[in-house]
Every structure is written in structure tokens, then in C-alpha cells.
């Protein structure tokens, strides 16, 4: 049973979400401020964190920044409906996904399960995948570039693994969303683009200075085979 940390200053909402998740096969604990959320998230007691962006004192964005400085624990952000900037900043800082508020408990549970599935080691074809200077180790969920480790979030890892398995061929955004985010692609959703931008920054470049991940017009993204 996965222990979920809910960090939200809305006591009534977090209580409702906690009760629903506890009845849906999870074990959820709620705290109501950013300081407590960071401390609990870094305790190692939780398998995933649900973090509200809008909180007094330490905001969810600052809490995420502190969590990511020391931990790879999966984080799902709760963002105000229509607030694209908070979503983009959260994704750039290493959030794995987001759910707009107000949210249905059922949707939250489904998103949490999707993230948790993606963080599990692969059951098949788990040998290393080598593409030029890049090596992906699915079983250990780690990545190296020219032998040096690359620090990726769980969602970034899944995106890169999906591209590596199709190296040399473009992969559409819809397929990337289904396989790496565990949900259908939603119109105007920029999550894939933001995650891939972060991956590009973390990886090295090809000898000609280009990124190894290229955008293919109207087809998606492609990991270049050297």
C-alpha cells in the first residue's frame, strides 16, 4: 500500500481527498503548510507527494524546489484551473504531473496510479539501451551520458526511455503522453514539451552541437541515432 503525502492548506479539501484515497487502496496523510510538507516529503516515508501550488508562507513551487534539491520522490502538483504559468514552472522544477483544481478524487487517484506504474522497473526488455553517448538502464531507472550519470525525474526518465526504444524514428506527442505520462494527450497541454526541454538541458550535445532530441515537424520528437 503506497503512502501518499497530501500538502494543502485547504483542510476540508485535503481531508476529503485523504478519505477517498484511503478507501481506494492507498494510505494517505495530510499536512497543511509548505514547511511541514517539505520535511515530510524528505523523510523517506512517502511513495508520492501531492502538492498544492497556492499555500501561504512557503508556496507549493518553493516547496517543490526544496524537495527536488534533495529527493526524486514523485510529485504531482495541484494547480489553479487555467493557470498555465504555475504548471509550466512546476514541470520545469521537476514535478511529474499536475491536476487542475477543483479536481475529482477519482481523477487524482488515476493520475497517482499512472505515476506509480511509471516509476516501477520494466518487466520486459529491461537490458541497457545504448544510443550514441546515451545509455538508458530501464531496470535500474537510471541514465548515463558518456558514462556520467544524468539526474532525471521519473517522468523525464520515462519520456527518454520511450524515445530511446524508438531511436531514429519520430514518436508522436499522443504516444509519448500515453506511454510516459500515463494519460491521453489533452489539447494545448504543454507538459511533454516542458519535460523534453528539461531533458535536453540535462543531456550532452552531439559533436555538431545539436541536441540528440529533435523536433520533427507534425510528427513529434525523435532521438537521433549517431
SEMIMI-153935 format. One record per atom (N, C-alpha, C): residue number from 1; residue in one letter; atom name; x, z, y. Coordinates in steps of 0.001 Angstrom, whole numbers, plus 500000, padded with zeros to 6 digits. Example, Ala and Ser with C-alpha at 12.3 -4.5 7.8 and 13.67 -1.06 7.14 Angstrom:
2
1, A, N, 513190, 507800, 494310
1, A, CA, 512300, 507800, 495500
1, A, C, 513200, 507800, 496700
2, S, N, 512850, 507080, 497750
2, S, CA, 513670, 507140, 498940
2, S, C, 512900, 507870, 500030
***
This chain:
226
1, X, N, 500851, 500000, 498804
1, X, CA, 500000, 500000, 500000
1, X, C, 500886, 500000, 501245
2, X, N, 500734, 498968, 502081
2, X, CA, 501561, 498826, 503267
2, X, C, 501132, 499806, 504350
3, X, N, 502108, 500502, 504923
3, X, CA, 501846, 501445, 506007
3, X, C, 501934, 500690, 507321
4, X, N, 500831, 500632, 508058
4, X, CA, 500734, 499888, 509308
4, X, C, 500749, 500855, 510491
5, X, N, 501525, 500514, 511502
5, X, CA, 501555, 501300, 512733
5, X, C, 500754, 500563, 513798
6, X, N, 499720, 501217, 514332
6, X, CA, 498937, 500696, 515448
6, X, C, 499384, 501395, 516725
7, X, N, 499781, 500616, 517732
7, X, CA, 500219, 501184, 519005
7, X, C, 499307, 500630, 520087
8, X, N, 498385, 501454, 520567
8, X, CA, 497385, 501005, 521544
8, X, C, 496849, 502229, 522278
9, X, N, 496803, 502155, 523609
9, X, CA, 496308, 503299, 524371
9, X, C, 494784, 503401, 524339
10, X, N, 494096, 502391, 523815
10, X, CA, 492642, 502436, 523654
10, X, C, 492335, 503226, 522377
11, X, N, 492066, 504497, 522536
11, X, CA, 491895, 505392, 521393
11, X, C, 490713, 504954, 520531
12, X, N, 489627, 504560, 521172
12, X, CA, 488436, 504173, 520417
12, X, C, 488686, 502914, 519600
13, X, N, 489291, 501909, 520228
13, X, CA, 489551, 500654, 519510
13, X, C, 490549, 500858, 518377
14, X, N, 491653, 501541, 518654
14, X, CA, 492658, 501738, 517608
14, X, C, 492100, 502581, 516471
15, X, N, 491201, 503527, 516790
15, X, CA, 490560, 504310, 515736
15, X, C, 489685, 503444, 514844
16, X, N, 488941, 502510, 515468
16, X, CA, 488105, 501605, 514691
16, X, C, 488954, 500690, 513804
17, X, N, 490032, 500144, 514385
17, X, CA, 490914, 499274, 513605
17, X, C, 491581, 500046, 512470
18, X, N, 492021, 501250, 512760
18, X, CA, 492645, 502091, 511727
18, X, C, 491676, 502344, 510581
19, X, N, 490438, 502708, 510896
19, X, CA, 489455, 502989, 509852
19, X, C, 489166, 501742, 509015
20, X, N, 489063, 500585, 509683
20, X, CA, 488792, 499348, 508944
20, X, C, 489952, 499016, 508009
21, X, N, 491176, 499084, 508530
21, X, CA, 492348, 498746, 507717
21, X, C, 492510, 499711, 506545
22, X, N, 492221, 500981, 506769
22, X, CA, 492316, 501956, 505682
22, X, C, 491310, 501665, 504575
23, X, N, 490177, 501081, 504938
23, X, CA, 489171, 500727, 503941
23, X, C, 489449, 499366, 503296
24, X, N, 490393, 498624, 503890
24, X, CA, 490666, 497262, 503427
24, X, C, 491979, 497160, 502653
25, X, N, 492452, 498284, 502146
25, X, CA, 493630, 498244, 501291
25, X, C, 494945, 498554, 501974
26, X, N, 494905, 498911, 503250
26, X, CA, 496113, 499296, 503968
26, X, C, 496127, 500810, 504196
27, X, N, 497245, 501299, 504717
27, X, CA, 497350, 502685, 505159
27, X, C, 497812, 502622, 506605
28, X, N, 496910, 502897, 507546
28, X, CA, 497195, 502712, 508964
28, X, C, 497305, 504038, 509700
29, X, N, 498261, 504090, 510638
29, X, CA, 498450, 505238, 511518
29, X, C, 498448, 504729, 512955
30, X, N, 497790, 505444, 513860
30, X, CA, 497697, 505026, 515258
30, X, C, 498424, 505995, 516172
31, X, N, 499171, 505449, 517144
31, X, CA, 499730, 506223, 518248
31, X, C, 499288, 505527, 519533
32, X, N, 499372, 506232, 520673
32, X, CA, 498671, 505720, 521846
32, X, C, 499539, 505538, 523090
33, X, N, 500845, 505450, 522911
33, X, CA, 501709, 505135, 524050
33, X, C, 502964, 504445, 523540
34, X, N, 503631, 503725, 524448
34, X, CA, 504778, 502928, 524062
34, X, C, 505952, 503728, 523531
35, X, N, 506240, 504879, 524166
35, X, CA, 507371, 505707, 523717
35, X, C, 507183, 506141, 522270
36, X, N, 505989, 506648, 521952
36, X, CA, 505703, 507081, 520583
36, X, C, 505734, 505895, 519631
37, X, N, 505267, 504731, 520114
37, X, CA, 505261, 503547, 519282
37, X, C, 506659, 503102, 518903
38, X, N, 507563, 503086, 519868
38, X, CA, 508950, 502689, 519580
38, X, C, 509586, 503650, 518589
39, X, N, 509420, 504954, 518836
39, X, CA, 510008, 505958, 517948
39, X, C, 509493, 505803, 516520
40, X, N, 508173, 505615, 516368
40, X, CA, 507596, 505474, 515039
40, X, C, 508039, 504172, 514381
41, X, N, 508084, 503086, 515151
41, X, CA, 508470, 501783, 514599
41, X, C, 509894, 501794, 514072
42, X, N, 510758, 502575, 514733
42, X, CA, 512167, 502627, 514329
42, X, C, 512443, 503702, 513284
43, X, N, 511390, 504393, 512850
43, X, CA, 511582, 505466, 511861
43, X, C, 511822, 504933, 510457
44, X, N, 511444, 503674, 510216
44, X, CA, 511575, 503105, 508883
44, X, C, 510398, 503421, 507978
45, X, N, 509370, 504083, 508512
45, X, CA, 508225, 504499, 507699
45, X, C, 507126, 503448, 507625
46, X, N, 507258, 502361, 508414
46, X, CA, 506162, 501403, 508516
46, X, C, 506603, 500009, 508084
47, X, N, 505682, 499292, 507432
47, X, CA, 505981, 497944, 506974
47, X, C, 505670, 496886, 507996
48, X, N, 504844, 497209, 508985
48, X, CA, 504478, 496250, 510030
48, X, C, 503892, 497023, 511210
49, X, N, 504047, 496464, 512415
49, X, CA, 503593, 497123, 513643
49, X, C, 502590, 496223, 514358
50, X, N, 501485, 496811, 514796
50, X, CA, 500518, 496137, 515666
50, X, C, 500673, 496758, 517047
51, X, N, 501063, 495941, 518032
51, X, CA, 501492, 496470, 519325
51, X, C, 500676, 495841, 520451
52, X, N, 499957, 496667, 521202
52, X, CA, 499172, 496178, 522333
52, X, C, 500102, 495905, 523515
53, X, N, 499873, 494795, 524199
53, X, CA, 500713, 494445, 525341
53, X, C, 500444, 495358, 526526
54, X, N, 499171, 495596, 526840
54, X, CA, 498795, 496324, 528052
54, X, C, 498686, 497821, 527773
55, X, N, 499734, 498559, 528137
55, X, CA, 499717, 500017, 527999
55, X, C, 500365, 500632, 529228
56, X, N, 499921, 501795, 529653
56, X, CA, 500570, 502475, 530791
56, X, C, 501946, 502986, 530380
57, X, N, 502790, 503214, 531360
57, X, CA, 504142, 503678, 531045
57, X, C, 504950, 502517, 530491
58, X, N, 505437, 502661, 529287
58, X, CA, 506168, 501575, 528637
58, X, C, 505163, 500557, 528121
59, X, N, 505231, 499343, 528628
59, X, CA, 504315, 498290, 528189
59, X, C, 504650, 497852, 526773
60, X, N, 503733, 497103, 526181
60, X, CA, 503995, 496564, 524847
60, X, C, 505189, 495637, 524834
61, X, N, 505393, 494887, 525922
61, X, CA, 506542, 493977, 526000
61, X, C, 507851, 494769, 525977
62, X, N, 507923, 495838, 526765
62, X, CA, 509141, 496656, 526778
62, X, C, 509321, 497368, 525444
63, X, N, 508224, 497839, 524857
63, X, CA, 508318, 498464, 523538
63, X, C, 508855, 497478, 522504
64, X, N, 508371, 496234, 522548
64, X, CA, 508858, 495208, 521627
64, X, C, 510351, 494964, 521832
65, X, N, 510768, 494907, 523110
65, X, CA, 512179, 494687, 523405
65, X, C, 513048, 495778, 522755
66, X, N, 512602, 497023, 522861
66, X, CA, 513376, 498136, 522294
66, X, C, 513352, 498105, 520770
67, X, N, 512211, 497750, 520202
67, X, CA, 512119, 497664, 518741
67, X, C, 513052, 496571, 518221
68, X, N, 513006, 495396, 518854
68, X, CA, 513823, 494273, 518389
68, X, C, 515315, 494509, 518576
69, X, N, 515682, 495393, 519478
69, X, CA, 517104, 495693, 519671
69, X, C, 517695, 496409, 518470
70, X, N, 516822, 497008, 517633
70, X, CA, 517337, 497819, 516521
70, X, C, 516656, 497557, 515185
71, X, N, 515636, 496713, 515137
71, X, CA, 514877, 496573, 513892
71, X, C, 514277, 495174, 513756
72, X, N, 514129, 494743, 512491
72, X, CA, 513473, 493475, 512191
72, X, C, 512060, 493693, 511656
73, X, N, 511534, 494908, 511781
73, X, CA, 510190, 495178, 511278
73, X, C, 509221, 494158, 511872
74, X, N, 508341, 493548, 511063
74, X, CA, 507382, 492579, 511611
74, X, C, 506498, 493213, 512676
75, X, N, 506253, 492449, 513744
75, X, CA, 505422, 492934, 514860
75, X, C, 504365, 491892, 515190
76, X, N, 503108, 492332, 515236
76, X, CA, 502001, 491496, 515688
76, X, C, 501522, 492053, 517020
77, X, N, 501436, 491203, 518028
77, X, CA, 501037, 491640, 519358
77, X, C, 499534, 491468, 519551
78, X, N, 498919, 492427, 520241
78, X, CA, 497542, 492290, 520710
78, X, C, 497614, 491915, 522180
79, X, N, 497106, 490733, 522534
79, X, CA, 497225, 490242, 523907
79, X, C, 495847, 490011, 524516
80, X, N, 495788, 490052, 525839
80, X, CA, 494532, 489772, 526529
80, X, C, 494143, 488321, 526286
81, X, N, 492869, 488092, 526047
81, X, CA, 492393, 486740, 525780
81, X, C, 492725, 485820, 526950
82, X, N, 493383, 484703, 526645
82, X, CA, 493724, 483730, 527675
82, X, C, 495012, 484011, 528408
83, X, N, 495698, 485114, 528106
83, X, CA, 496946, 485442, 528801
83, X, C, 498126, 484797, 528070
84, X, N, 498376, 483530, 528373
84, X, CA, 499429, 482788, 527689
84, X, C, 500813, 483342, 527978
85, X, N, 501031, 483856, 529192
85, X, CA, 502367, 484320, 529547
85, X, C, 502795, 485500, 528681
86, X, N, 501903, 486474, 528474
86, X, CA, 502240, 487609, 527619
86, X, C, 502560, 487138, 526197
87, X, N, 501799, 486163, 525699
87, X, CA, 502037, 485658, 524346
87, X, C, 503413, 485012, 524255
88, X, N, 503723, 484170, 525231
88, X, CA, 504998, 483455, 525201
88, X, C, 506160, 484430, 525304
89, X, N, 506065, 485378, 526241
89, X, CA, 507143, 486371, 526392
89, X, C, 507297, 487185, 525109
90, X, N, 506170, 487604, 524526
90, X, CA, 506230, 488370, 523286
90, X, C, 506879, 487588, 522164
91, X, N, 506510, 486330, 522008
91, X, CA, 507112, 485491, 520970
91, X, C, 508599, 485284, 521223
92, X, N, 508962, 485073, 522479
92, X, CA, 510378, 484885, 522805
92, X, C, 511203, 486132, 522514
93, X, N, 510579, 487302, 522635
93, X, CA, 511288, 488559, 522367
93, X, C, 511321, 488904, 520886
94, X, N, 510618, 488115, 520058
94, X, CA, 510710, 488338, 518615
94, X, C, 509451, 488800, 517940
95, X, N, 508291, 488735, 518626
95, X, CA, 507036, 489039, 517937
95, X, C, 506786, 487979, 516870
96, X, N, 506185, 488380, 515763
96, X, CA, 505932, 487442, 514671
96, X, C, 504647, 486653, 514875
97, X, N, 503668, 487243, 515534
97, X, CA, 502406, 486557, 515779
97, X, C, 501638, 487373, 516815
98, X, N, 500486, 486874, 517209
98, X, CA, 499658, 487600, 518164
98, X, C, 498194, 487396, 517812
99, X, N, 497353, 488314, 518254
99, X, CA, 495903, 488199, 518130
99, X, C, 495314, 488542, 519489
100, X, N, 494467, 487664, 520052
100, X, CA, 493843, 487973, 521353
100, X, C, 492820, 489100, 521218
101, X, N, 492747, 489950, 522250
101, X, CA, 491722, 490997, 522313
101, X, C, 490564, 490506, 523167
102, X, N, 489334, 490894, 522851
102, X, CA, 488968, 491736, 521688
102, X, C, 489068, 490948, 520389
103, X, N, 489486, 491627, 519331
103, X, CA, 489682, 490949, 518057
103, X, C, 488754, 491531, 516996
104, X, N, 488440, 490701, 516028
104, X, CA, 487673, 491169, 514888
104, X, C, 488623, 491850, 513907
105, X, N, 488281, 493040, 513418
105, X, CA, 489147, 493714, 512441
105, X, C, 489483, 492828, 511250
106, X, N, 488518, 492009, 510835
106, X, CA, 488752, 491126, 509683
106, X, C, 489850, 490110, 509986
107, X, N, 489854, 489564, 511205
107, X, CA, 490908, 488611, 511567
107, X, C, 492257, 489309, 511627
108, X, N, 492289, 490512, 512188
108, X, CA, 493542, 491261, 512252
108, X, C, 494092, 491502, 510854
109, X, N, 493239, 491923, 509932
109, X, CA, 493683, 492176, 508551
109, X, C, 494226, 490901, 507915
110, X, N, 493565, 489765, 508177
110, X, CA, 494019, 488498, 507607
110, X, C, 495385, 488107, 508168
111, X, N, 495579, 488295, 509472
111, X, CA, 496874, 487964, 510081
111, X, C, 497974, 488868, 509541
112, X, N, 497657, 490146, 509360
112, X, CA, 498647, 491081, 508820
112, X, C, 499052, 490674, 507410
113, X, N, 498079, 490309, 506597
113, X, CA, 498393, 489885, 505227
113, X, C, 499251, 488618, 505219
114, X, N, 498959, 487706, 506136
114, X, CA, 499739, 486474, 506216
114, X, C, 501192, 486780, 506566
115, X, N, 501410, 487673, 507539
115, X, CA, 502786, 488041, 507908
115, X, C, 503486, 488716, 506746
116, X, N, 502796, 489636, 506077
116, X, CA, 503413, 490359, 504965
116, X, C, 503751, 489427, 503812
117, X, N, 502899, 488438, 503547
117, X, CA, 503212, 487457, 502497
117, X, C, 504478, 486694, 502851
118, X, N, 504623, 486357, 504116
118, X, CA, 505769, 485564, 504534
118, X, C, 507064, 486366, 504502
119, X, N, 506971, 487676, 504539
119, X, CA, 508193, 488482, 504530
119, X, C, 508667, 488800, 503121
120, X, N, 507891, 488396, 502122
120, X, CA, 508291, 488639, 500741
120, X, C, 509258, 487554, 500280
121, X, N, 510246, 487884, 499447
121, X, CA, 511159, 486870, 498927
121, X, C, 510402, 485807, 498146
122, X, N, 510925, 484597, 498172
122, X, CA, 510280, 483495, 497462
122, X, C, 510360, 483701, 495950
123, X, N, 509297, 483297, 495264
123, X, CA, 509265, 483438, 493810
123, X, C, 509879, 482244, 493104
124, X, N, 509855, 481076, 493763
124, X, CA, 510379, 479871, 493131
124, X, C, 511357, 479206, 494088
125, X, N, 512229, 478373, 493500
125, X, CA, 513186, 477604, 494283
125, X, C, 513905, 478492, 495293
126, X, N, 514414, 479608, 494813
126, X, CA, 514969, 480596, 495729
126, X, C, 516481, 480505, 495878
127, X, N, 517104, 479475, 495286
127, X, CA, 518542, 479309, 495451
127, X, C, 518881, 478923, 496878
128, X, N, 520156, 479065, 497273
128, X, CA, 520559, 478727, 498642
128, X, C, 520247, 477268, 498970
129, X, N, 519870, 477026, 500233
129, X, CA, 519606, 475680, 500729
129, X, C, 520669, 475387, 501776
130, X, N, 521521, 474411, 501509
130, X, CA, 522615, 474074, 502421
130, X, C, 522325, 472746, 503108
131, X, N, 522349, 472761, 504429
131, X, CA, 522158, 471549, 505231
131, X, C, 523221, 471568, 506317
132, X, N, 524309, 470821, 506108
132, X, CA, 525416, 470841, 507056
132, X, C, 525997, 472243, 507177
133, X, N, 526116, 472734, 508412
133, X, CA, 526680, 474064, 508642
133, X, C, 525686, 475177, 508338
134, X, N, 524434, 474803, 508108
134, X, CA, 523372, 475787, 507880
134, X, C, 523214, 476091, 506396
135, X, N, 523110, 477384, 506075
135, X, CA, 522775, 477803, 504715
135, X, C, 521661, 478830, 504790
136, X, N, 520581, 478561, 504056
136, X, CA, 519424, 479452, 504008
136, X, C, 519371, 480094, 502632
137, X, N, 519247, 481408, 502590
137, X, CA, 519164, 482154, 501335
137, X, C, 517744, 482728, 501216
138, X, N, 516808, 481981, 500603
138, X, CA, 515410, 482427, 500554
138, X, C, 515217, 483767, 499861
139, X, N, 515929, 483993, 498780
139, X, CA, 515725, 485224, 498008
139, X, C, 516120, 486448, 498817
140, X, N, 517161, 486314, 499632
140, X, CA, 517641, 487431, 500453
140, X, C, 517094, 487379, 501886
141, X, N, 516363, 486301, 502185
141, X, CA, 515798, 486099, 503511
141, X, C, 516852, 486256, 504610
142, X, N, 517926, 485506, 504459
142, X, CA, 518967, 485510, 505479
142, X, C, 519497, 484097, 505683
143, X, N, 520162, 483904, 506816
143, X, CA, 520643, 482584, 507216
143, X, C, 522073, 482709, 507710
144, X, N, 522880, 481687, 507415
144, X, CA, 524239, 481619, 507940
144, X, C, 524458, 480271, 508605
145, X, N, 525256, 480278, 509671
145, X, CA, 525690, 479048, 510319
145, X, C, 527215, 479044, 510330
146, X, N, 527794, 478086, 509622
146, X, CA, 529258, 478021, 509457
146, X, C, 529807, 479339, 508914
147, X, N, 529052, 479972, 508003
147, X, CA, 529481, 481208, 507358
147, X, C, 529181, 482469, 508122
148, X, N, 528712, 482346, 509371
148, X, CA, 528398, 483530, 510184
148, X, C, 526902, 483828, 510098
149, X, N, 526506, 485105, 510007
149, X, CA, 525085, 485439, 509907
149, X, C, 524327, 485101, 511184
150, X, N, 523065, 484699, 511013
150, X, CA, 522175, 484403, 512132
150, X, C, 521012, 485380, 512069
151, X, N, 520780, 486089, 513159
151, X, CA, 519749, 487129, 513196
151, X, C, 518407, 486505, 513585
152, X, N, 517500, 486351, 512611
152, X, CA, 516192, 485750, 512843
152, X, C, 515083, 486751, 512553
153, X, N, 513958, 486588, 513236
153, X, CA, 512771, 487356, 512871
153, X, C, 512185, 486759, 511593
154, X, N, 511216, 487446, 511007
154, X, CA, 510629, 486955, 509753
154, X, C, 509946, 485608, 509950
155, X, N, 509257, 485424, 511073
155, X, CA, 508588, 484152, 511325
155, X, C, 509601, 483048, 511587
156, X, N, 510640, 483343, 512343
156, X, CA, 511693, 482349, 512564
156, X, C, 512330, 481936, 511251
157, X, N, 512562, 482894, 510375
157, X, CA, 513139, 482561, 509072
157, X, C, 512243, 481592, 508311
158, X, N, 510951, 481879, 508285
158, X, CA, 510043, 481022, 507530
158, X, C, 509955, 479618, 508103
159, X, N, 509972, 479501, 509410
159, X, CA, 509981, 478181, 510026
159, X, C, 511244, 477409, 509646
160, X, N, 512383, 478076, 509742
160, X, CA, 513636, 477402, 509432
160, X, C, 513717, 477041, 507951
161, X, N, 513253, 477934, 507092
161, X, CA, 513253, 477627, 505660
161, X, C, 512373, 476405, 505365
162, X, N, 511194, 476349, 506001
162, X, CA, 510300, 475207, 505795
162, X, C, 510976, 473909, 506224
163, X, N, 511655, 473917, 507376
163, X, CA, 512358, 472722, 507836
163, X, C, 513525, 472376, 506918
164, X, N, 514231, 473408, 506441
164, X, CA, 515392, 473164, 505570
164, X, C, 514977, 472527, 504249
165, X, N, 513826, 472927, 503724
165, X, CA, 513355, 472347, 502461
165, X, C, 512931, 470884, 502642
166, X, N, 512687, 470486, 503894
166, X, CA, 512316, 469094, 504170
166, X, C, 513364, 468423, 505059
167, X, N, 514608, 468865, 504959
167, X, CA, 515674, 468349, 505824
167, X, C, 515730, 466828, 505766
168, X, N, 515835, 466224, 506952
168, X, CA, 515882, 464777, 507037
168, X, C, 514519, 464135, 507191
169, X, N, 513462, 464937, 507087
169, X, CA, 512102, 464416, 507228
169, X, C, 511347, 465268, 508245
170, X, N, 510547, 464659, 509112
170, X, CA, 509776, 465444, 510082
170, X, C, 508669, 466238, 509409
171, X, N, 508428, 467421, 509915
171, X, CA, 507344, 468284, 509434
171, X, C, 506384, 468510, 510596
172, X, N, 505110, 468219, 510388
172, X, CA, 504122, 468350, 511441
172, X, C, 503865, 469793, 511822
173, X, N, 503388, 470002, 513062
173, X, CA, 503113, 471354, 513537
173, X, C, 502018, 472022, 512718
174, X, N, 501040, 471241, 512249
174, X, CA, 499974, 471824, 511435
174, X, C, 500537, 472391, 510145
175, X, N, 501454, 471647, 509499
175, X, CA, 502068, 472119, 508256
175, X, C, 502946, 473339, 508519
176, X, N, 503679, 473328, 509620
176, X, CA, 504520, 474476, 509962
176, X, C, 503678, 475718, 510211
177, X, N, 502547, 475558, 510887
177, X, CA, 501673, 476695, 511156
177, X, C, 501112, 477270, 509861
178, X, N, 500663, 476403, 508972
178, X, CA, 500100, 476857, 507701
178, X, C, 501152, 477568, 506858
179, X, N, 502352, 476972, 506766
179, X, CA, 503375, 477492, 505852
179, X, C, 504166, 478651, 506433
180, X, N, 504415, 478642, 507740
180, X, CA, 505275, 479666, 508331
180, X, C, 504507, 480771, 509040
181, X, N, 503365, 480416, 509655
181, X, CA, 502564, 481430, 510334
181, X, C, 501411, 481913, 509468
182, X, N, 501100, 481158, 508414
182, X, CA, 500027, 481566, 507508
182, X, C, 498643, 481388, 508075
183, X, N, 498499, 480473, 509043
183, X, CA, 497179, 480234, 509630
183, X, C, 497097, 478796, 510124
184, X, N, 495873, 478262, 510240
184, X, CA, 495717, 476892, 510747
184, X, C, 496202, 476776, 512185
185, X, N, 496666, 475585, 512523
185, X, CA, 497097, 475332, 513894
185, X, C, 495895, 475316, 514822
186, X, N, 496010, 476024, 515928
186, X, CA, 494945, 476088, 516929
186, X, C, 495350, 475228, 518125
187, X, N, 494405, 474489, 518666
187, X, CA, 494698, 473623, 519808
187, X, C, 495285, 474428, 520965
188, X, N, 496306, 473884, 521577
188, X, CA, 497014, 474482, 522721
188, X, C, 497849, 475707, 522337
189, X, N, 497971, 476015, 521048
189, X, CA, 498805, 477149, 520621
189, X, C, 500272, 476723, 520661
190, X, N, 501068, 477447, 521446
190, X, CA, 502488, 477095, 521614
190, X, C, 503416, 477960, 520765
191, X, N, 502868, 478720, 519834
191, X, CA, 503695, 479644, 519053
191, X, C, 504840, 478923, 518343
192, X, N, 504537, 477811, 517680
192, X, CA, 505566, 477070, 516942
192, X, C, 506685, 476656, 517885
193, X, N, 506330, 476099, 519042
193, X, CA, 507342, 475626, 519990
193, X, C, 508236, 476770, 520475
194, X, N, 507624, 477925, 520762
194, X, CA, 508401, 479060, 521266
194, X, C, 509343, 479590, 520192
195, X, N, 508838, 479732, 518964
195, X, CA, 509700, 480202, 517870
195, X, C, 510869, 479247, 517633
196, X, N, 510598, 477942, 517628
196, X, CA, 511655, 476972, 517369
196, X, C, 512665, 476933, 518515
197, X, N, 512210, 477147, 519734
197, X, CA, 513138, 477238, 520857
197, X, C, 514098, 478410, 520665
198, X, N, 513573, 479529, 520181
198, X, CA, 514410, 480700, 519916
198, X, C, 515409, 480410, 518791
199, X, N, 514956, 479733, 517746
199, X, CA, 515851, 479393, 516635
199, X, C, 516985, 478505, 517120
200, X, N, 516648, 477520, 517945
200, X, CA, 517679, 476618, 518470
200, X, C, 518751, 477385, 519228
201, X, N, 518334, 478380, 520021
201, X, CA, 519305, 479171, 520775
201, X, C, 520229, 479960, 519858
202, X, N, 519694, 480400, 518732
202, X, CA, 520470, 481259, 517836
202, X, C, 521409, 480478, 516918
203, X, N, 521054, 479228, 516628
203, X, CA, 521892, 478417, 515755
203, X, C, 523008, 477742, 516558
204, X, N, 524002, 477280, 515857
204, X, CA, 525046, 476496, 516489
204, X, C, 524579, 475072, 516728
205, X, N, 525457, 474251, 517300
205, X, CA, 525119, 472856, 517569
205, X, C, 525895, 471934, 516632
206, X, N, 525433, 470697, 516579
206, X, CA, 526122, 469667, 515811
206, X, C, 527388, 469252, 516560
207, X, N, 528301, 468531, 515902
207, X, CA, 529547, 468114, 516578
207, X, C, 529321, 467356, 517882
208, X, N, 528191, 466636, 517986
208, X, CA, 527925, 465883, 519213
208, X, C, 527208, 466720, 520271
209, X, N, 527010, 468021, 519985
209, X, CA, 526403, 468919, 520961
209, X, C, 524898, 469049, 520867
210, X, N, 524265, 468255, 520014
210, X, CA, 522813, 468342, 519861
210, X, C, 522422, 469530, 518990
211, X, N, 521171, 469960, 519146
211, X, CA, 520613, 470947, 518221
211, X, C, 520351, 470272, 516888
212, X, N, 520453, 471056, 515822
212, X, CA, 520166, 470493, 514499
212, X, C, 518668, 470339, 514266
213, X, N, 517847, 470942, 515132
213, X, CA, 516388, 470803, 515043
213, X, C, 515938, 469870, 516159
214, X, N, 515391, 468733, 515788
214, X, CA, 514978, 467724, 516738
214, X, C, 513461, 467551, 516748
215, X, N, 512921, 467267, 517911
215, X, CA, 511500, 466935, 518038
215, X, C, 511314, 465458, 517737
216, X, N, 510394, 465145, 516854
216, X, CA, 510092, 463755, 516509
216, X, C, 508732, 463415, 517114
217, X, N, 508716, 462488, 518009
217, X, CA, 507514, 462167, 518783
217, X, C, 506320, 461915, 517871
218, X, N, 505244, 462677, 518106
218, X, CA, 503970, 462572, 517403
218, X, C, 504054, 462877, 515905
219, X, N, 505191, 463385, 515449
219, X, CA, 505324, 463708, 514025
219, X, C, 505652, 465166, 513754
220, X, N, 506278, 465823, 514720
220, X, CA, 506598, 467237, 514515
220, X, C, 508062, 467533, 514782
221, X, N, 508661, 468310, 513902
221, X, CA, 510059, 468724, 514029
221, X, C, 510833, 468366, 512778
222, X, N, 512126, 468134, 512960
222, X, CA, 512963, 467719, 511834
222, X, C, 514318, 468410, 511897
223, X, N, 514758, 468923, 510751
223, X, CA, 516120, 469449, 510632
223, X, C, 517022, 468294, 510247
224, X, N, 518014, 468043, 511065
224, X, CA, 518887, 466879, 510872
224, X, C, 519831, 467115, 509702
225, X, N, 519940, 466111, 508848
225, X, CA, 520922, 466129, 507769
225, X, C, 522194, 465458, 508281
226, X, N, 523284, 466184, 508206
226, X, CA, 524556, 465598, 508668
226, X, C, 525117, 464671, 507616
***
